[in-house]
Amino acid sequence: MPKFMRKKIVAKTLRTSVLKYYNNQTQPLSEEVEKVLGYLRNKSVAMFPYYFQDKYIKEDIEVHDDPDNGLRYVWLDNKRLYFKRRWSKQRIRISFNELMKEQDVESPHCYENETFKLEQGDVLVDIGAAEGNFALCKVEIASRIILFESNKEWMEPLNATFAPWKDKVTIVKKFAGDVTNTTSITLDDYFAAGEKLSFLKIDVEGAESKLLSGCKRILQEQIPLKVAICTYHHQEDEQVLTTILKNSGFETSPSKGFVLLFTDRKLKAPYLRRGLVRAIKR
């Protein structure tokens, strides 16, 4: 069976399972859950099960070729965002379209909101930077940016994207976690005691708790500090990561709405997960 057909079957089965699970609940459902169910009754499963995503159309995205370096890019806030050399234009359109949905103000994956933002002159640490879209949007606001990305294929596009700001952007080709070795480093080991940090953006594909274990000193000592950390990779992430941050003196709040991680083969009831937790120590 072709891969796209398998995906359609899995999506249809999951949609049925989610609707059945919540329709069988005896307790009243929250307005947030009802909003998701209203979407799924009319639409197929999606990572962000909300109608806001319908305004993003991948076919409308223009992908450009840079003859100087042979890479492809899109314009983001009037700045060039480069992608992996081997990616086709269609692959880039799909990826960039998802990035735009992800950081929509209505998205459960949006790192900022009206009261939780990177401020002028802040130091941004982007952990799990990938193509660096969030950092690129903040590059003119931040006084310094440190990007952690372990995927070697992202090094070339990241260097191309941030070349105009190389005086204040550092790209670290290591996995930020709970140990320091040849391929990994803890944030506590990378940053010197007393070094000013302002905003940690953390999306490390399910290794968020390990990362927090490797920056206990930073979480305790840095005041003020903001942390935006993804909580949808594992069912228990919201509770576990919130507890760690609260124990380190942070005020925490989850993003609004839910992520439906339909790509997780182990996904099971209650299915819906918070996209991220925003934490602040004042």
CYANA upper distance limits for C-alpha pairs under 8 A (distance plus 0.5 A):
  1 MET  CA      5 MET  CA      7.17
  1 MET  CA      6 ARG  CA      7.27
  2 PRO  CA      6 ARG  CA      7.02
  3 LYS  CA      7 LYS  CA      6.79
  4 PHE  CA      8 LYS  CA      6.84
  5 MET  CA      9 ILE  CA      6.80
  6 ARG  CA     10 VAL  CA      6.64
  7 LYS  CA     11 ALA  CA      6.50
  8 LYS  CA     12 LYS  CA      6.60
  9 ILE  CA     13 THR  CA      6.61
 10 VAL  CA     14 LEU  CA      6.56
 11 ALA  CA     15 ARG  CA      6.60
 11 ALA  CA     44 SER  CA      7.53
 11 ALA  CA     45 VAL  CA      6.41
 11 ALA  CA    262 PHE  CA      7.73
 12 LYS  CA     16 THR  CA      6.83
 12 LYS  CA     44 SER  CA      7.58
 12 LYS  CA     45 VAL  CA      7.97
 13 THR  CA     17 SER  CA      6.73
 14 LEU  CA     18 VAL  CA      6.59
 14 LEU  CA     45 VAL  CA      7.96
 14 LEU  CA    262 PHE  CA      8.01
 15 ARG  CA     19 LEU  CA      6.76
 15 ARG  CA     40 LEU  CA      7.25
 15 ARG  CA     44 SER  CA      7.40
 15 ARG  CA     45 VAL  CA      6.31
 16 THR  CA     20 LYS  CA      6.54
 17 SER  CA     21 TYR  CA      6.51
 18 VAL  CA     22 TYR  CA      6.88
 18 VAL  CA    269 ALA  CA      8.06
 18 VAL  CA    270 PRO  CA      8.36
 18 VAL  CA    271 TYR  CA      7.30
 19 LEU  CA     23 ASN  CA      6.42
 19 LEU  CA     37 LEU  CA      7.13
 19 LEU  CA     40 LEU  CA      8.02
 19 LEU  CA     41 ARG  CA      8.22
 20 LYS  CA     24 ASN  CA      6.64
 21 TYR  CA     25 GLN  CA      7.30
 21 TYR  CA    269 ALA  CA      7.78
 21 TYR  CA    270 PRO  CA      8.07
 22 TYR  CA     29 LEU  CA      8.37
 25 GLN  CA     29 LEU  CA      8.30
 29 LEU  CA     33 VAL  CA      6.75
 29 LEU  CA     34 GLU  CA      6.96
 30 SER  CA     34 GLU  CA      6.76
 31 GLU  CA     35 LYS  CA      6.68
 32 GLU  CA     36 VAL  CA      7.24
 32 GLU  CA    256 LYS  CA      8.43
 32 GLU  CA    257 GLY  CA      6.40
 32 GLU  CA    258 PHE  CA      8.45
 33 VAL  CA     37 LEU  CA      6.86
 33 VAL  CA    257 GLY  CA      8.27
 34 GLU  CA     38 GLY  CA      6.54
 35 LYS  CA     39 TYR  CA      7.01
 35 LYS  CA     50 TYR  CA      8.11
 36 VAL  CA     40 LEU  CA      6.82
 36 VAL  CA     49 PRO  CA      6.27
 36 VAL  CA     50 TYR  CA      6.97
 36 VAL  CA    258 PHE  CA      8.36
 37 LEU  CA     41 ARG  CA      6.57
 38 GLY  CA     42 ASN  CA      7.48
 39 TYR  CA     43 LYS  CA      6.32
 39 TYR  CA     49 PRO  CA      6.69
 39 TYR  CA     50 TYR  CA      6.49
 39 TYR  CA     51 TYR  CA      7.43
 40 LEU  CA     44 SER  CA      6.57
 40 LEU  CA     45 VAL  CA      6.91
 40 LEU  CA     49 PRO  CA      7.47
 45 VAL  CA     49 PRO  CA      7.12
 45 VAL  CA    260 LEU  CA      8.12
 45 VAL  CA    262 PHE  CA      7.79
 46 ALA  CA    260 LEU  CA      7.00
 46 ALA  CA    261 LEU  CA      8.34
 46 ALA  CA    262 PHE  CA      7.62
 47 MET  CA    259 VAL  CA      5.99
 47 MET  CA    260 LEU  CA      5.19
 47 MET  CA    261 LEU  CA      5.91
 47 MET  CA    262 PHE  CA      7.02
 48 PHE  CA     53 GLN  CA      7.85
 48 PHE  CA    102 GLU  CA      8.50
 48 PHE  CA    107 SER  CA      7.47
 48 PHE  CA    108 PRO  CA      7.89
 48 PHE  CA    258 PHE  CA      7.64
 48 PHE  CA    259 VAL  CA      5.92
 48 PHE  CA    260 LEU  CA      6.88
 49 PRO  CA    258 PHE  CA      8.26
 49 PRO  CA    259 VAL  CA      7.69
 49 PRO  CA    260 LEU  CA      7.40
 52 PHE  CA    106 GLU  CA      7.46
 52 PHE  CA    107 SER  CA      8.49
 53 GLN  CA    101 LYS  CA      6.30
 56 TYR  CA     97 ASN  CA      6.95
 56 TYR  CA    100 MET  CA      7.98
 56 TYR  CA    101 LYS  CA      7.42
 57 ILE  CA     61 ILE  CA      7.90
 57 ILE  CA     97 ASN  CA      7.44
 58 LYS  CA     93 ARG  CA      5.90
 58 LYS  CA     94 ILE  CA      6.38
 58 LYS  CA     96 PHE  CA      8.36
 58 LYS  CA     97 ASN  CA      5.92
 59 GLU  CA     93 ARG  CA      7.62
 61 ILE  CA     74 VAL  CA      8.32
 61 ILE  CA     93 ARG  CA      6.45
 61 ILE  CA     97 ASN  CA      8.15
 62 GLU  CA     74 VAL  CA      6.98
 62 GLU  CA     93 ARG  CA      8.18
 63 VAL  CA     72 ARG  CA      7.11
 63 VAL  CA     73 TYR  CA      6.29
 63 VAL  CA     74 VAL  CA      5.66
 63 VAL  CA     89 LYS  CA      6.62
 63 VAL  CA     92 ILE  CA      7.91
 63 VAL  CA     93 ARG  CA      7.66
 64 HIS  CA     72 ARG  CA      5.98
 64 HIS  CA     73 TYR  CA      5.82
 64 HIS  CA     74 VAL  CA      6.66
 65 ASP  CA     70 GLY  CA      7.26
 65 ASP  CA     71 LEU  CA      6.58
 65 ASP  CA     72 ARG  CA      5.06
 65 ASP  CA     73 TYR  CA      7.01
 66 ASP  CA     70 GLY  CA      5.94
 66 ASP  CA     71 LEU  CA      6.00
 66 ASP  CA     72 ARG  CA      6.43
 66 ASP  CA     73 TYR  CA      7.82
 67 PRO  CA     71 LEU  CA      8.03
 70 GLY  CA     85 ARG  CA      8.06
 71 LEU  CA     82 TYR  CA      7.21
 71 LEU  CA     83 PHE  CA      7.45
 71 LEU  CA     84 LYS  CA      7.87
 71 LEU  CA     85 ARG  CA      6.06
 71 LEU  CA    157 PRO  CA      7.92
 72 ARG  CA     82 TYR  CA      6.31
 72 ARG  CA     83 PHE  CA      6.55
 72 ARG  CA     84 LYS  CA      8.32
 72 ARG  CA     85 ARG  CA      7.66
 72 ARG  CA     89 LYS  CA      8.10
 73 TYR  CA     80 ARG  CA      6.51
 73 TYR  CA     81 LEU  CA      5.75
 73 TYR  CA     82 TYR  CA      4.69
 73 TYR  CA     83 PHE  CA      6.56
 74 VAL  CA     80 ARG  CA      6.34
 74 VAL  CA     81 LEU  CA      5.93
 74 VAL  CA     82 TYR  CA      7.22
 75 TRP  CA     79 LYS  CA      5.91
 75 TRP  CA     80 ARG  CA      5.42
 75 TRP  CA     81 LEU  CA      6.67
 76 LEU  CA     80 ARG  CA      6.70
 76 LEU  CA     81 LEU  CA      6.85
 76 LEU  CA    133 ASN  CA      8.41
 76 LEU  CA    136 LEU  CA      8.48
 76 LEU  CA    137 CYS  CA      7.95
 77 ASP  CA    137 CYS  CA      7.15
 79 LYS  CA    136 LEU  CA      8.16
 80 ARG  CA    161 THR  CA      6.52
 81 LEU  CA    131 GLU  CA      7.90
 81 LEU  CA    132 GLY  CA      8.29
 81 LEU  CA    133 ASN  CA      7.45
 81 LEU  CA    136 LEU  CA      8.13
 81 LEU  CA    157 PRO  CA      8.37
 81 LEU  CA    161 THR  CA      5.91
 82 TYR  CA    131 GLU  CA      7.57
 82 TYR  CA    157 PRO  CA      5.46
 82 TYR  CA    158 LEU  CA      7.44
 82 TYR  CA    160 ALA  CA      7.21
 82 TYR  CA    161 THR  CA      6.15
 83 PHE  CA     87 TRP  CA      7.59
 83 PHE  CA     92 ILE  CA      7.58
 83 PHE  CA    131 GLU  CA      6.93
 83 PHE  CA    154 TRP  CA      7.94
 83 PHE  CA    157 PRO  CA      5.85
 83 PHE  CA    158 LEU  CA      8.48
 84 LYS  CA    153 GLU  CA      6.72
 84 LYS  CA    154 TRP  CA      6.67
 84 LYS  CA    156 GLU  CA      7.95
 84 LYS  CA    157 PRO  CA      6.52
 85 ARG  CA    153 GLU  CA      8.48
 85 ARG  CA    157 PRO  CA      8.14
 87 TRP  CA     91 ARG  CA      6.38
 87 TRP  CA     92 ILE  CA      6.97
 88 SER  CA     92 ILE  CA      6.81
 89 LYS  CA     93 ARG  CA      6.68
 90 GLN  CA     94 ILE  CA      6.78
 91 ARG  CA     95 SER  CA      6.70
 92 ILE  CA     96 PHE  CA      6.39
 93 ARG  CA     97 ASN  CA      6.43
 94 ILE  CA     98 GLU  CA      6.90
 95 SER  CA     99 LEU  CA      6.85
 96 PHE  CA    100 MET  CA      6.75
 97 ASN  CA    101 LYS  CA      6.93
 98 GLU  CA    102 GLU  CA      6.52
 99 LEU  CA    103 GLN  CA      6.93
 99 LEU  CA    133 ASN  CA      8.25
100 MET  CA    104 ASP  CA      6.73
101 LYS  CA    107 SER  CA      7.30
102 GLU  CA    107 SER  CA      6.36
102 GLU  CA    108 PRO  CA      8.14
102 GLU  CA    109 HIS  CA      5.88
102 GLU  CA    110 CYS  CA      6.46
103 GLN  CA    107 SER  CA      6.75
103 GLN  CA    109 HIS  CA      6.86
103 GLN  CA    110 CYS  CA      4.87
103 GLN  CA    111 TYR  CA      7.49
104 ASP  CA    110 CYS  CA      6.70
105 VAL  CA    110 CYS  CA      6.72
105 VAL  CA    112 GLU  CA      8.47
105 VAL  CA    113 ASN  CA      7.54
106 GLU  CA    110 CYS  CA      7.99
106 GLU  CA    256 LYS  CA      8.48
107 SER  CA    256 LYS  CA      8.24
107 SER  CA    257 GLY  CA      7.97
108 PRO  CA    255 SER  CA      5.94
108 PRO  CA    256 LYS  CA      5.98
108 PRO  CA    257 GLY  CA      5.72
108 PRO  CA    258 PHE  CA      6.24
108 PRO  CA    259 VAL  CA      7.06
108 PRO  CA    274 ARG  CA      7.36
108 PRO  CA    275 GLY  CA      5.41
108 PRO  CA    276 LEU  CA      7.52
109 HIS  CA    230 CYS  CA      8.06
109 HIS  CA    255 SER  CA      7.75
109 HIS  CA    259 VAL  CA      8.24
109 HIS  CA    275 GLY  CA      5.34
109 HIS  CA    276 LEU  CA      6.63
110 CYS  CA    255 SER  CA      8.19
111 TYR  CA    201 LYS  CA      8.00
111 TYR  CA    228 ALA  CA      6.35
111 TYR  CA    276 LEU  CA      8.09
111 TYR  CA    278 ARG  CA      8.08
112 GLU  CA    116 PHE  CA      5.87
112 GLU  CA    117 LYS  CA      5.71
112 GLU  CA    118 LEU  CA      8.33
112 GLU  CA    228 ALA  CA      8.38
113 ASN  CA    117 LYS  CA      6.94
116 PHE  CA    226 LYS  CA      8.47
116 PHE  CA    278 ARG  CA      8.21
118 LEU  CA    122 ASP  CA      6.94
118 LEU  CA    124 LEU  CA      8.24
118 LEU  CA    138 LYS  CA      8.13
118 LEU  CA    141 ILE  CA      8.24
118 LEU  CA    142 ALA  CA      8.07
118 LEU  CA    198 SER  CA      8.43
118 LEU  CA    199 PHE  CA      7.19
119 GLU  CA    141 ILE  CA      7.32
119 GLU  CA    142 ALA  CA      7.78
120 GLN  CA    141 ILE  CA      5.36
120 GLN  CA    142 ALA  CA      6.42
120 GLN  CA    143 SER  CA      7.99
121 GLY  CA    141 ILE  CA      6.61
121 GLY  CA    142 ALA  CA      5.38
121 GLY  CA    143 SER  CA      5.03
121 GLY  CA    144 ARG  CA      8.27
122 ASP  CA    141 ILE  CA      7.85
122 ASP  CA    142 ALA  CA      5.40
122 ASP  CA    143 SER  CA      6.17
122 ASP  CA    144 ARG  CA      7.62
122 ASP  CA    197 LEU  CA      7.92
122 ASP  CA    198 SER  CA      5.94
122 ASP  CA    199 PHE  CA      7.68
123 VAL  CA    142 ALA  CA      6.20
123 VAL  CA    143 SER  CA      6.26
123 VAL  CA    144 ARG  CA      5.39
123 VAL  CA    145 ILE  CA      6.39
123 VAL  CA    196 LYS  CA      7.72
123 VAL  CA    197 LEU  CA      5.65
123 VAL  CA    198 SER  CA      5.46
123 VAL  CA    199 PHE  CA      6.84
124 LEU  CA    135 ALA  CA      8.20
124 LEU  CA    142 ALA  CA      7.00
124 LEU  CA    144 ARG  CA      6.88
124 LEU  CA    145 ILE  CA      5.30
124 LEU  CA    146 ILE  CA      6.90
124 LEU  CA    197 LEU  CA      7.34
124 LEU  CA    198 SER  CA      6.62
124 LEU  CA    199 PHE  CA      5.43
124 LEU  CA    200 LEU  CA      6.70
124 LEU  CA    201 LYS  CA      8.12
125 VAL  CA    145 ILE  CA      6.36
125 VAL  CA    146 ILE  CA      5.36
125 VAL  CA    147 LEU  CA      6.57
125 VAL  CA    148 PHE  CA      8.28
125 VAL  CA    197 LEU  CA      7.92
125 VAL  CA    198 SER  CA      8.42
125 VAL  CA    199 PHE  CA      6.64
125 VAL  CA    200 LEU  CA      5.41
125 VAL  CA    201 LYS  CA      6.77
126 ASP  CA    135 ALA  CA      7.34
126 ASP  CA    145 ILE  CA      7.90
126 ASP  CA    146 ILE  CA      6.69
126 ASP  CA    147 LEU  CA      5.34
126 ASP  CA    148 PHE  CA      6.71
126 ASP  CA    200 LEU  CA      6.67
126 ASP  CA    201 LYS  CA      5.44
126 ASP  CA    202 ILE  CA      6.98
127 ILE  CA    147 LEU  CA      6.55
127 ILE  CA    148 PHE  CA      5.28
127 ILE  CA    149 GLU  CA      7.27
127 ILE  CA    176 ALA  CA      7.53
127 ILE  CA    200 LEU  CA      7.82
127 ILE  CA    201 LYS  CA      6.45
127 ILE  CA    202 ILE  CA      5.43
127 ILE  CA    203 ASP  CA      6.78
127 ILE  CA    204 VAL  CA      7.38
128 GLY  CA    147 LEU  CA      8.06
128 GLY  CA    148 PHE  CA      6.23
128 GLY  CA    149 GLU  CA      5.72
128 GLY  CA    150 SER  CA      8.23
128 GLY  CA    175 PHE  CA      8.49
128 GLY  CA    202 ILE  CA      6.86
128 GLY  CA    203 ASP  CA      5.70
128 GLY  CA    204 VAL  CA      5.57
129 ALA  CA    133 ASN  CA      8.33
129 ALA  CA    134 PHE  CA      8.48
129 ALA  CA    135 ALA  CA      8.34
129 ALA  CA    147 LEU  CA      6.41
129 ALA  CA    148 PHE  CA      6.47
129 ALA  CA    149 GLU  CA      5.99
129 ALA  CA    203 ASP  CA      8.23
130 ALA  CA    149 GLU  CA      6.67
130 ALA  CA    151 ASN  CA      8.11
130 ALA  CA    154 TRP  CA      6.72
131 GLU  CA    154 TRP  CA      6.88
131 GLU  CA    157 PRO  CA      7.54
131 GLU  CA    158 LEU  CA      6.67
132 GLY  CA    136 LEU  CA      6.56
132 GLY  CA    147 LEU  CA      8.35
132 GLY  CA    158 LEU  CA      7.21
133 ASN  CA    137 CYS  CA      6.88
134 PHE  CA    138 LYS  CA      7.10
135 ALA  CA    139 VAL  CA      6.31
135 ALA  CA    145 ILE  CA      7.86
136 LEU  CA    161 THR  CA      8.38
136 LEU  CA    162 PHE  CA      8.06
138 LYS  CA    142 ALA  CA      6.54
139 VAL  CA    143 SER  CA      8.48
139 VAL  CA    145 ILE  CA      7.85
139 VAL  CA    165 TRP  CA      8.18
143 SER  CA    168 LYS  CA      7.42
144 ARG  CA    168 LYS  CA      5.45
144 ARG  CA    169 VAL  CA      6.58
145 ILE  CA    168 LYS  CA      6.77
145 ILE  CA    169 VAL  CA      5.28
145 ILE  CA    170 THR  CA      6.81
146 ILE  CA    169 VAL  CA      6.37
146 ILE  CA    170 THR  CA      5.29
146 ILE  CA    171 ILE  CA      6.51
146 ILE  CA    172 VAL  CA      7.76
147 LEU  CA    169 VAL  CA      8.02
147 LEU  CA    170 THR  CA      6.61
147 LEU  CA    171 ILE  CA      5.26
147 LEU  CA    172 VAL  CA      6.36
148 PHE  CA    171 ILE  CA      6.68
148 PHE  CA    172 VAL  CA      5.31
148 PHE  CA    173 LYS  CA      6.70
148 PHE  CA    174 LYS  CA      6.72
148 PHE  CA    175 PHE  CA      7.25
148 PHE  CA    176 ALA  CA      7.26
149 GLU  CA    154 TRP  CA      7.95
149 GLU  CA    155 MET  CA      8.36
149 GLU  CA    171 ILE  CA      8.00
149 GLU  CA    172 VAL  CA      6.81
149 GLU  CA    173 LYS  CA      5.83
149 GLU  CA    174 LYS  CA      6.36
149 GLU  CA    175 PHE  CA      6.75
150 SER  CA    172 VAL  CA      8.33
150 SER  CA    173 LYS  CA      5.54
150 SER  CA    174 LYS  CA      5.01
150 SER  CA    175 PHE  CA      5.34
150 SER  CA    183 THR  CA      8.27
151 ASN  CA    155 MET  CA      7.85
151 ASN  CA    173 LYS  CA      7.96
152 LYS  CA    156 GLU  CA      8.50
152 LYS  CA    173 LYS  CA      7.67
153 GLU  CA    157 PRO  CA      8.35
154 TRP  CA    158 LEU  CA      6.39
155 MET  CA    159 ASN  CA      6.56
155 MET  CA    173 LYS  CA      7.91
156 GLU  CA    160 ALA  CA      6.80
157 PRO  CA    161 THR  CA      6.49
158 LEU  CA    162 PHE  CA      6.66
158 LEU  CA    171 ILE  CA      8.29
159 ASN  CA    163 ALA  CA      6.21
159 ASN  CA    171 ILE  CA      8.23
162 PHE  CA    166 LYS  CA      6.48
162 PHE  CA    169 VAL  CA      7.44
165 TRP  CA    169 VAL  CA      6.59
166 LYS  CA    170 THR  CA      7.58
174 LYS  CA    183 THR  CA      5.86
174 LYS  CA    184 SER  CA      5.63
174 LYS  CA    185 ILE  CA      7.10
175 PHE  CA    183 THR  CA      6.83
175 PHE  CA    184 SER  CA      5.02
175 PHE  CA    185 ILE  CA      6.80
176 ALA  CA    184 SER  CA      6.21
176 ALA  CA    185 ILE  CA      5.57
176 ALA  CA    186 THR  CA      5.94
176 ALA  CA    187 LEU  CA      7.02
176 ALA  CA    211 LEU  CA      6.65
176 ALA  CA    214 GLY  CA      8.47
177 GLY  CA    184 SER  CA      6.95
177 GLY  CA    185 ILE  CA      6.48
177 GLY  CA    186 THR  CA      5.66
177 GLY  CA    187 LEU  CA      7.99
177 GLY  CA    207 ALA  CA      7.88
177 GLY  CA    208 GLU  CA      8.47
177 GLY  CA    210 LYS  CA      5.87
177 GLY  CA    211 LEU  CA      4.59
177 GLY  CA    212 LEU  CA      8.07
177 GLY  CA    213 SER  CA      8.03
177 GLY  CA    214 GLY  CA      6.24
178 ASP  CA    185 ILE  CA      7.64
178 ASP  CA    186 THR  CA      5.89
178 ASP  CA    210 LYS  CA      5.60
178 ASP  CA    211 LEU  CA      5.98
178 ASP  CA    212 LEU  CA      7.99
178 ASP  CA    213 SER  CA      6.05
178 ASP  CA    214 GLY  CA      4.60
178 ASP  CA    215 CYS  CA      8.33
179 VAL  CA    184 SER  CA      6.90
179 VAL  CA    185 ILE  CA      6.22
179 VAL  CA    186 THR  CA      6.17
179 VAL  CA    214 GLY  CA      7.32
180 THR  CA    184 SER  CA      5.66
180 THR  CA    185 ILE  CA      4.46
180 THR  CA    186 THR  CA      6.19
180 THR  CA    189 ASP  CA      7.94
181 ASN  CA    185 ILE  CA      6.75
185 ILE  CA    189 ASP  CA      7.24
185 ILE  CA    190 TYR  CA      7.29
186 THR  CA    190 TYR  CA      6.81
186 THR  CA    211 LEU  CA      7.57
186 THR  CA    214 GLY  CA      5.22
186 THR  CA    215 CYS  CA      6.90
187 LEU  CA    191 PHE  CA      6.47
187 LEU  CA    211 LEU  CA      8.27
187 LEU  CA    214 GLY  CA      6.48
187 LEU  CA    215 CYS  CA      5.64
187 LEU  CA    218 ILE  CA      8.19
188 ASP  CA    192 ALA  CA      7.76
188 ASP  CA    193 ALA  CA      8.44
188 ASP  CA    214 GLY  CA      6.65
188 ASP  CA    215 CYS  CA      5.32
188 ASP  CA    216 LYS  CA      7.65
188 ASP  CA    217 ARG  CA      6.70
188 ASP  CA    218 ILE  CA      6.82
191 PHE  CA    195 GLU  CA      6.92
193 ALA  CA    218 ILE  CA      8.46
194 GLY  CA    221 GLU  CA      8.33
194 GLY  CA    222 GLN  CA      8.29
196 LYS  CA    222 GLN  CA      7.83
197 LEU  CA    222 GLN  CA      7.53
197 LEU  CA    225 LEU  CA      7.47
198 SER  CA    224 PRO  CA      7.29
198 SER  CA    225 LEU  CA      5.45
198 SER  CA    226 LYS  CA      6.67
199 PHE  CA    225 LEU  CA      6.45
199 PHE  CA    226 LYS  CA      5.21
199 PHE  CA    227 VAL  CA      6.25
199 PHE  CA    228 ALA  CA      8.26
200 LEU  CA    225 LEU  CA      8.36
200 LEU  CA    226 LYS  CA      6.74
200 LEU  CA    227 VAL  CA      5.19
200 LEU  CA    228 ALA  CA      6.72
200 LEU  CA    229 ILE  CA      8.37
201 LYS  CA    227 VAL  CA      6.56
201 LYS  CA    228 ALA  CA      5.43
201 LYS  CA    229 ILE  CA      6.57
202 ILE  CA    208 GLU  CA      7.64
202 ILE  CA    227 VAL  CA      8.06
202 ILE  CA    228 ALA  CA      6.64
202 ILE  CA    229 ILE  CA      5.14
202 ILE  CA    230 CYS  CA      6.85
203 ASP  CA    208 GLU  CA      7.55
203 ASP  CA    229 ILE  CA      6.75
203 ASP  CA    230 CYS  CA      5.94
204 VAL  CA    208 GLU  CA      6.40
204 VAL  CA    230 CYS  CA      8.49
205 GLU  CA    233 HIS  CA      6.87
206 GLY  CA    232 TYR  CA      8.50
206 GLY  CA    233 HIS  CA      5.46
206 GLY  CA    234 HIS  CA      7.05
207 ALA  CA    211 LEU  CA      6.92
208 GLU  CA    212 LEU  CA      6.86
208 GLU  CA    229 ILE  CA      7.94
208 GLU  CA    230 CYS  CA      7.98
208 GLU  CA    241 LEU  CA      8.24
209 SER  CA    213 SER  CA      6.79
209 SER  CA    237 ASP  CA      8.46
209 SER  CA    240 VAL  CA      8.16
209 SER  CA    241 LEU  CA      6.89
210 LYS  CA    214 GLY  CA      6.96
211 LEU  CA    215 CYS  CA      7.15
212 LEU  CA    216 LYS  CA      6.92
212 LEU  CA    244 ILE  CA      8.32
215 CYS  CA    219 LEU  CA      6.76
216 LYS  CA    220 GLN  CA      6.69
217 ARG  CA    221 GLU  CA      6.42
218 ILE  CA    222 GLN  CA      6.01
219 LEU  CA    245 LEU  CA      8.31
219 LEU  CA    248 SER  CA      6.62
220 GLN  CA    248 SER  CA      6.19
220 GLN  CA    249 GLY  CA      7.86
223 ILE  CA    281 LYS  CA      6.58
223 ILE  CA    282 ARG  CA      6.51
224 PRO  CA    280 ILE  CA      7.88
224 PRO  CA    281 LYS  CA      5.80
224 PRO  CA    282 ARG  CA      5.17
225 LEU  CA    280 ILE  CA      6.26
225 LEU  CA    281 LYS  CA      5.77
225 LEU  CA    282 ARG  CA      7.36
226 LYS  CA    278 ARG  CA      7.88
226 LYS  CA    279 ALA  CA      6.20
226 LYS  CA    280 ILE  CA      4.96
226 LYS  CA    281 LYS  CA      7.01
227 VAL  CA    277 VAL  CA      8.48
227 VAL  CA    278 ARG  CA      6.29
227 VAL  CA    279 ALA  CA      5.50
227 VAL  CA    280 ILE  CA      6.81
228 ALA  CA    276 LEU  CA      7.25
228 ALA  CA    277 VAL  CA      6.40
228 ALA  CA    278 ARG  CA      5.10
228 ALA  CA    279 ALA  CA      6.89
229 ILE  CA    276 LEU  CA      5.89
229 ILE  CA    277 VAL  CA      6.00
229 ILE  CA    278 ARG  CA      7.09
230 CYS  CA    275 GLY  CA      6.36
230 CYS  CA    276 LEU  CA      4.59
230 CYS  CA    277 VAL  CA      6.99
231 THR  CA    237 ASP  CA      5.42
231 THR  CA    238 GLU  CA      5.53
231 THR  CA    241 LEU  CA      7.97
231 THR  CA    273 ARG  CA      7.88
231 THR  CA    274 ARG  CA      6.59
231 THR  CA    275 GLY  CA      6.00
231 THR  CA    276 LEU  CA      5.21
231 THR  CA    277 VAL  CA      7.16
232 TYR  CA    237 ASP  CA      7.13
232 TYR  CA    238 GLU  CA      7.93
232 TYR  CA    259 VAL  CA      7.19
232 TYR  CA    261 LEU  CA      7.82
232 TYR  CA    273 ARG  CA      5.87
232 TYR  CA    274 ARG  CA      6.33
232 TYR  CA    275 GLY  CA      5.72
232 TYR  CA    276 LEU  CA      7.37
233 HIS  CA    237 ASP  CA      7.61
233 HIS  CA    261 LEU  CA      8.18
235 GLN  CA    273 ARG  CA      7.13
236 GLU  CA    240 VAL  CA      6.64
237 ASP  CA    241 LEU  CA      6.20
237 ASP  CA    242 THR  CA      8.50
238 GLU  CA    242 THR  CA      6.35
238 GLU  CA    254 PRO  CA      8.49
238 GLU  CA    273 ARG  CA      8.38
238 GLU  CA    274 ARG  CA      7.27
238 GLU  CA    276 LEU  CA      7.95
238 GLU  CA    277 VAL  CA      7.60
239 GLN  CA    243 THR  CA      6.63
240 VAL  CA    244 ILE  CA      6.95
241 LEU  CA    245 LEU  CA      6.75
242 THR  CA    246 LYS  CA      6.55
242 THR  CA    252 THR  CA      7.25
242 THR  CA    277 VAL  CA      7.65
243 THR  CA    247 ASN  CA      6.56
244 ILE  CA    248 SER  CA      6.92
245 LEU  CA    249 GLY  CA      7.12
245 LEU  CA    250 PHE  CA      6.00
245 LEU  CA    251 GLU  CA      8.30
245 LEU  CA    252 THR  CA      7.94
245 LEU  CA    279 ALA  CA      7.64
246 LYS  CA    250 PHE  CA      5.35
246 LYS  CA    251 GLU  CA      6.82
246 LYS  CA    252 THR  CA      7.42
249 GLY  CA    281 LYS  CA      6.96
250 PHE  CA    279 ALA  CA      6.26
250 PHE  CA    280 ILE  CA      5.71
250 PHE  CA    281 LYS  CA      5.18
250 PHE  CA    282 ARG  CA      8.47
251 GLU  CA    279 ALA  CA      5.96
251 GLU  CA    280 ILE  CA      5.84
251 GLU  CA    281 LYS  CA      6.84
252 THR  CA    277 VAL  CA      7.13
252 THR  CA    278 ARG  CA      6.19
252 THR  CA    279 ALA  CA      4.79
252 THR  CA    280 ILE  CA      7.08
253 SER  CA    277 VAL  CA      6.18
253 SER  CA    278 ARG  CA      5.93
253 SER  CA    279 ALA  CA      6.99
254 PRO  CA    274 ARG  CA      7.19
254 PRO  CA    275 GLY  CA      8.19
254 PRO  CA    276 LEU  CA      6.44
254 PRO  CA    277 VAL  CA      4.77
254 PRO  CA    278 ARG  CA      6.58
255 SER  CA    274 ARG  CA      7.10
255 SER  CA    275 GLY  CA      6.81
255 SER  CA    276 LEU  CA      6.14
255 SER  CA    277 VAL  CA      6.44
255 SER  CA    278 ARG  CA      7.55
256 LYS  CA    274 ARG  CA      8.03
257 GLY  CA    274 ARG  CA      7.10
257 GLY  CA    275 GLY  CA      8.08
258 PHE  CA    272 LEU  CA      6.16
258 PHE  CA    273 ARG  CA      5.72
258 PHE  CA    274 ARG  CA      5.24
258 PHE  CA    275 GLY  CA      6.43
259 VAL  CA    272 LEU  CA      6.40
259 VAL  CA    273 ARG  CA      5.74
259 VAL  CA    274 ARG  CA      6.44
259 VAL  CA    275 GLY  CA      6.00
260 LEU  CA    271 TYR  CA      7.05
260 LEU  CA    272 LEU  CA      5.87
260 LEU  CA    273 ARG  CA      7.09
261 LEU  CA    267 LEU  CA      7.80
261 LEU  CA    271 TYR  CA      8.39
261 LEU  CA    272 LEU  CA      8.33
261 LEU  CA    273 ARG  CA      8.40
262 PHE  CA    267 LEU  CA      7.60
267 LEU  CA    271 TYR  CA      6.79
